[in-house]
Amino acid sequence: MNRKISNILAACMAAIFMLGNVPVNAALSKESAAKDYRNMYIIDKSGVKIKKPTVRFAAKRIVDGETVDSVMSYTDYDCTVEFPTLTCYVGDTLEFEDLSYDNNGGKIAEWDWQYYGALGDSYKVYTTDIVNSSSFALTKPGNTMFYLCVKSDAKVKAGSCDPWSDNGNHQTVGRNKWFPNGAYWYFTAVRVVVKPARDAVVHVRYWNAQNCTVFKEEDILLGRLQDNDTVDTSVSIPDCEGYSYGGWKVSLPDGTTQYEGAERNVDITLAPWILEKYLDVDYFPISNTGVEVRYWDTAECKVISSQTLAGECVVMEQQTEVLVSLTPPDGYSITGWNVQLLDGTVQYKGSENPAVVTLSGYIPRKYLNVECVKDTITVDDSNSPGGNVNPPGVNPPQEVIVKPSGICDGVIEWTETDSHTVYYYINGKRRSQRCNHTFKYRAVLDANAEITPDTFKSGYGFEVDVKCTLKTTLVSNYGCTGWGSNRSLAAIVKNPERATVYLPWDMMNRLGRQGRAVGMEKSGALHFILPKSAVSETGARRIYTPAELAGTKENPVRHEFEIYINGGGVNNIEFCKKLTGTITVNGDMYEDDFSSMS
């Protein structure tokens, strides 16, 4: 069999076969050939068609005389299949095992054994089993490709092809005097990658234990270990600014925890059979707590004054209380207060003075909204038939709602860790190891607000219909191998619970007052509608505009308002999605013949 592979390309490991003086590229060939050895029959001397032999071999990584890893070459017939790859390291030994066999009860008589790359270039047809006796001491990094084709000892009829193997995933085109227009021939192949020698190393990872993210990493290199040497190291765990130390654990590469503790010095031992370990150190963010006290004129829906009171520093579920003594602004009286989260959710209400606000590492900041009304003014008018007259007032809303703060793009990202067992074979024995993965997910809350009508005269109302969509996707999957994108979420993604329309205008009539913040009602899992209006004669689900809102037929004016969708979310993080609505005012209701609120 005169087919020589003589050149290796880095990208596709292409090789050159030599047939006499004619070079033939042995990569997966696009060159046309007139014959294909897979379509040729082998006829023995008695005129009977016989099977071709099957070629296969194993490449083995040997460390201290023991096989620690191996791969077997491909035995089927698909030439698009990737070559199996064996990864070795400088200092290892590379050996092979011939697994070829004759399918007619005979023996393998010849071995076309070729290799090209960092371990040298060789081409020869052998009459003894060269595969089992091939051995290489790996002294430098690099890649080498090994190819094999075998011939059985079957005696063939004159004019029949020789009984060479035709299985494998490597095809080449060869030409000789019997096939001047070329024929396809086949090899089975294995790629051997030799990497630099491995050093003993401790991987130190500093974790924000509250949200399960690594904020700092470092490697402690301890050099190459030989034979039965071991190395001991002691890692001193530092303080990290803004964090409280929480403990550590030492793990193996497969994720198995060896031991754990809380001491500030950790002793770790490495050996040639365990060249790396992980030291995971837990820290908890220290939260600076505080309460922003805001005194509200509830009739005008505006802040009169504010101040921020600092609390103690806390960690995670640790709690602290801030005692707030309430002093009304000049000319005002306090009617009550409420404690509000930053997303706008009111936690609880009260009227006690001083007020107590409870904070924690999970919720380090809150608002204390103090509801105030202007003091009653008494007018002394001797000409008035009723004597002293108190001017009429408007009942303020009992709850002040403030817009959520922070990013409101509807996106929440988080990570989850998981592991599974990966099985592999060494010397025919099934072995296993734990494979760790980190999955990154993204949940996106999207929404659309339909406003009808969007152009009208001031004094009239409009409807708002909000429909949401919620989509969760896997962003990335980092791990060893064998886990696709079909993993089930551990976290529960909850639907949003609230939608609030924030208006830049006040609206009052004889029926009552429409606040600047209108809470919508749920009409399904992801659907919100307006409540029945308190200023509508018929209880219509609308938002109304004051008659003095700017805009005429000649000069229409656009007015914007905001819609915030909150609640639900993932773990302790709620969704926040902001929408902007627009209406156009092109006149006022008094231009019409009627002015009732319907």
N, C-alpha and C positions, 0 to 999 in steps of 0.2 A: 504494500500500500504506500505509494509514493506521494504523500501530501504533507508538506512541511509548513508549520506556522512559524514565522520568523520575525514578527514585529508586533509590539504591544502599544496601543494608543491609550493615553490616560483616561479619556472620556468614555470610550465604548470598548476598550480592551480589544481592539481589532487586531487581527493577526494576518500574516502572509503565508500562503502555502506555495511551495515550489514543486512544480512538475517538470522535471528536466530543467530547461532554462526559462520556463514561462512562469512569472510570479502571479499568484492568484490570491486576492483578498479573502481572508477567511472569516471576516465579520459576517453578521446576518446579511447575506448577499442579495442585492437587487439585480445582479447580472443574470441574464437569461442563459439557461443551459438546456441542451437538447435531451439529456437523460437525467433521471433521478434514481439513485441507487435504491431508494425505498420502493420503487416500482419494479425492481429487477428480481427475478426468481433465482434461487440456488437449487441446482439439480445435481443430486449425488450420482455416483458411478452406475447405480442400478436404474437411473432414470426417474427417480422419485424426488418430488419437490420437498425440500427440507427448510426448517426455520433458521433464521439468522441468529447469532448469539446476542445476548443482552450485556451491555457494558455498564458498569457502575463502580465507583470507588468512593472511599471516605477519606477526608483529610482530618488529622487529629492534632490537637494542641497538647503537648506533653510538658508537664512541670514536675520536676523531681521524680521522673520516671513514671508518673501517673497521668492518665488521660483526663484532662479537666474540661475539655470541650471538643466537639467534632461536628462536621457537617457531611452529608452524603450528596453525591452528584445526582442530577435529574435523570430519571429512567424512561420518561414518556417521550412524546414525539412533537411537542409544541416548541417551535424555535423562537417564540416571543417571550418565553419564560425567563426571568432574571436568573443569572448564575448564582448558585448558593455561595455565601461568603463566610469564611472562617476568620475571626479576628484573633490575632496573637500579639505578643509583646516581646520586645527585645529581651533576650535571655531564655526564652522558651525554645523548645525543640518541635519541629514539624515532621510528622510521620504520616504514612498513608496505608490504607488497607484495600486490596483488590476485592471487589464484590461481584465481579463479572462471572457469567456462567453460560454454558452452551445449552440450548433448548432442545437438543436431540440426543442427550445422554452422553455426549462426548466431552472433550476438554478444550480449554483455551490454549491455543498454540502460539500466537503472536500478539504482542502488545505495542501499539503505536502510541508512545508516551512522549508528550511534548510539554515544555513549560517555557515561559518568557516573562521577564520582568526583573525586579530587584534581586532575585535569587539566581539570576543568570538566564541564558538561552540554551535550550537543548532540544534536539530532534533526532529520534532514532527509533527503528522498529526492532524490538527485542524478541528473542525466542525463549527467554526465561522471564518469570514474573518480576519485572523491574519495579512494579508499583509497591509491592510489599517490602522491598529492600530500600526504597528511597527514603532518605532522612536528611533534614537540614537543621543546622544550628542557626538560630535567628540572631544576628548580630547588629542589624541596622533596620530602621523603618523602611517600608516600601510595599508595593503591590506586585503580586506575581499571579499569572493565570496558568492553570494546569489543564491539559487536555488529554483524553484517552479514547482510543478506538481499539477493539479487539477482534481477533480472527480465531475461529474454531479449527479443530483438527479434522473436520469432515473432508473426505475425498470427493471432488466434484467431477462431473462429466466434462469432457473437452468442450470448450465453447461457452461453458457456464461461468458466471462471475465467481470470484473467491468468496468464501463465507465470512465477510466482515460484518460487524454490528452496524445498525443504521438508526438506533435510538439516540436520544440526547436532544439538547436545545441549542446546538451550535451547527450551523450549516455553512459549507463552503463550496465553491465551484472549482473542480479540477479538470485538467485536460491531459491526455496522453495519446499514444498511438491507437489505443482502442476507442477512445472518446475524444476525437479531434474537435468536436463542437461543444465539449464540456459536459460534465455530469455533476449533480449535487451529491456531496458526501457529508457525513455527520459525525460529530464528536459529543461526548458529555464533558462538562467543564466545571471547575471550582475556582473561585477567586480567593486568594489568601492575602489578607491585609495585616501587615506587621506594624504595630504602633510602638512609640517609645516606651521604655521601661516605666512601670507604675511605681509611684512613690506612695509611702504611707501618708495619709492626710486626715485631719479632723475638720469637718465642715461645720462651722458655727453659724447658726441662724438665730437672729433676734426677732422674736415674734411680738406683734401687737395682739395680745391674747383676747382682747375685746372684740375685734373684728376679724381675727384669724388671718392676718397678713404679715408677711416678713418685711421689716423696715430696714434691715441691715444684714449683710452676709460677709463672712471672711473665711479663708482657708488657712489652716495651720499645717505647713508641710514639714514632714518628719524624715524625709529621705527614703532611699530604697532599702528594703529589708531583704537579706539573703538567708537561705537555708532556714534554720529554726530561730533566727533572731527575733526578738521582740523589742518594742520601744514604748516607754512610758512618758506621758506628758501630763502636766497639771495646767488647767486652763482657769485663769482668774476672771471671774464674771464682774464686769464693771457696772456702775450706775449709768443710766441713760437719762438725759435731761428730759423732763416732762413725763417720765414714766415711773411707776413703782414696780420694783422687782418682785417676781412671783414664783420663781423656782425653775428647775431644768429637768431634762431627761436625755439619756444617751441611747441612741438607736442604731441598729444595723442598716445597711443599704436597702434591705427588703422591708423596712418599716417596723421590725420587731424592736420593742423597747427592752433594753438590757437592764437599766436601773435608772432611778431618778432621785431627786433630793432638792434641798433648798440652800445648801452650803454655798459659799462664794468661791470656793476652789474645787474644781472637778478633776479627779484623776481618771485618765483614760489610757488603756493599753491596746496597742495594735500589733499584729503579727502578719507574716506572709499570707496566711489563709484568711485574714480579715484586715485588709489594707486601708480601709476607710470606715469611719463612723461619723454619725451626726450628733452634734450637741445642740439641742433646741432649748433656747432660753426664753421664758415667758415674762413679758412685761405688761403692765396694765396702765393705760394712759391716766395721768393725773388731771382731773377736771377742775378748772377754776369756776366756782359757782357764783351766781349773781341773780338778782331780781331787778328788773327795770320797772320802777313804780311810775305809772302814768295817770295823771288826774285828768278826767274827761268831762267836758261840758256835754252832757248827753243830749241836750236839746239841739246844739249846733253840730254834734258829732265831730268834735275836734279836741285835740290835746291842749290843755291849759298849761301844764308844766310837767316835768318828768325828772327823775333822778335814778341812779343805779346804785344798789346796795350790794356789796360783795359778801359772799358767804365763805365757808371753809373749803379747802381743797379736799376732794373725795375721789374714790376709785370705784368703778363699776357700780354694784348695788349699794355701796355705802351711802348713807343719807345724812343730810344736814338740814337744819331749820334756820330760816331767816325771819326774825321778828321785826315787823314793820309797824312803826307808830305813825298813824295817819293824821296829817294836819291839812285841813281844807284850805285851798287858795282864798285870798281875800274876796269877799262878796259871794262865796259859795258855801253850800252845805253838802256833806257827804250822805248819800242815800244807800250805799252798799259798795261791794267790790266783787271782782271775779279774778280767778287765777287762770292764766291762759298759756298754752304751749306755743312754740314759735310757728307752728303750722296753722294757728288760728283756732285750735280746739280748746274750748273752755273746760277746764278740769272740775272746778267746783266754785261755789259762790259763798258769800258770807256778808256779815255786817259788823262783826266784832272789831274792836280797836284796842290793842294792836292786832294786825292780821298776821297769820303764820303761813309761810310758804315753804313747802318741803321740796328739797332738791336732791339729786343723786348723780353718780357718775354717768349714768345712762341719760339723764335729763338734767344737765347742769345749769340751764338758764330758762327762766320763765318771765312772763309779764304779770304784774299785778295792776289790773285796771280798776281805778277808783272812780266810781260814778258820782258826779257832782251836779247839782242844780243851783241856779242863781237864787240868792236870797230874795224873798218877797219884799217889794218896795211899797210902803204905805204913803199915799198922797193926801195931804190935808187941804181939802177944797171946801171952804165954807159956803160957796155958791152952789155946791152940788146938792141936789135934793136928798141924796142918800148919805150925806156926810162923807166919811172916809171910804175911798174906793180902792180895791185891789185890782190891778190890771190882770186880765185873763192870761193864763199860761197854757203851755202845751205839754201834755204828759210825755216825758222822755222815755225812750226804750229802756227796758230793765237790763239789757245785756249789750255790752260794747263788743263788736266783732272787728278784729284787725286783720288785715291782709297777711297771708303767710310770707315769711322771708326766706331768702336763700334761692338756690337754683330750682326752677319749676319747669323742667323740660320733659317730665314724665318718664325719666330713665333711672333704673336702679340696676347696679351691677354688684355681683358678689361671687365668692369662690366657695367651692366645696371640695373636700379631699375624700378619697376612697381608695381601696386597694382590692386586688384580686390575685388569684394564684395562676402562675404561668408554668406550664409543664414543658420539659425538654428531655432529650435522650443523650446519654453519654455511655458509650460501650454497650448500647442496647438496653441500658437501664433507665427507667423513667424517673426523672427527678423534678423537683418543683422549687419555686421561690416566690416570695410576695412581691407584687409589682404595684408601686404607689402612683397615683394620679392626682393631679389638681385640675378641677374643672372650673372654668369661668363662665358664668351665665349673665345674660342681660334680659331684663323685663322692660318692655316699652309700653307705656300707656299713651295712646293717641286719642284725640277727641275732635269732634266737629260740632260747632254751634250753628243751628239754623235759626235765623232771626226773621220773623214775619209780622207785619211788613217792615221793611228796612228804610222806607221813605214815607213820611207822613207829617202832619201838622202837630205842633206842640200842644200839650194838653191831652193828647190821646195816648194809647198804650200799644205795646208790641209783645209778641210771644218769643220765648227762647226755648229751644229744644236741643238738648245736649246728648249726643250719642258717642260712646267710647268704644275703643277696641283695645285688646290687651294681648301682647305677643311675647312669648318667652323663647329665647334662642340660646344655644350653646356657642359661646364665643371662641373658646380655645380648650384644648385638652392636652395637658403636659404630663407625660408619664413614660414608662418603659415601652410597652408594646401591648397589642392585643385587645384594646378597648376602643370600640367605635364611638359613634355619636348618639347611640340609642340608650344611654344611661337615664334612669328615672331620677327626677329631682328629689333631693332630701328636703329642701325648703318648700314651704307652701306659699304660692303667690296668690294674694287675696285681692279681690276687686275693690276699687275705690268706694268710699261710703258717703262722701259729701261733695256737693257742688254749690258754690256761692257766687252770686253776681254782685260786684261792687260798682256802685253808681257814683258819678261825680256831682249829682244834684239831689236836692231835697224835694219831697212831694207831699203836700198835705191838702186835705179837703175836709168837708164837714163830717165825713165818715171816720176820719182818722189820719194816721201818718204812715207813709211808706218809707221805711228806713233806707239808708244808703247801702246796706248790706242785705241782700235778699237770699235766704237759704232755699235751695231747690229741693224737690222731693224725688226719691227714687221711684222709677217706673219700670223695674227690671234690674237685672244684674249690672248692666252697663248703660243705663238710660236714666236721664234726669229731666224733670219737667218743673215748671214754675208752680208755686203754691197758689191757692186762691187769694186774690188780692184783697187787702183790708180796705182799700179805697175804691173798690168797684161796687156799683149798685147790685150787680148780678153775681159777684164772686168770681169774675173771670180770672183765668190763670194768665195774667199779664203784668208787665211792668209799665207804670205810667210816667209821663213826663209833665213837668210844670208848664203852665201856659206861657211863662216868661222865658222859656228856653229859646236861645237865639236861633234865627233862621227865617228867611222869607222866601216868597216865590221868586223874587228877583235875585236874591243872594242866599241860596241854600247853605246851611252850615252842617258839617259832619261832626258828630259827637261820639267819642269812644268810651267804652266801659270794659271792665275786666271780669273774667270768669275763672275762678280757681277750683280745681278738682282735687280732692285730697282723700286720705285714708287708705286702708288696705295695705298693700305693699308686701315686702319680704322681711322676715325676721322683725327687727325693731325699726326698720326704715319704712316710712309711709310714702306713697306716691304723692307727687305734687305736679300738676299740669296746669299751665296758665294759657288761657285763650283771650283774644281781644275781639270784642264785638263793636260794630259800627252802625249807627243810624244816621239818617239825614233828615233835618227839619227844614221844611219848605213853606212855613206859614204858621198860624196859630188857630186854635179851635174857635175863637170868637169870629173868625171870618165866615163860619158856617151858621146855620140858623138854629143850632142846638148845641148844648155844651154839657150834656150829662155823661157820666162815666159808666160805660157799659162793660 
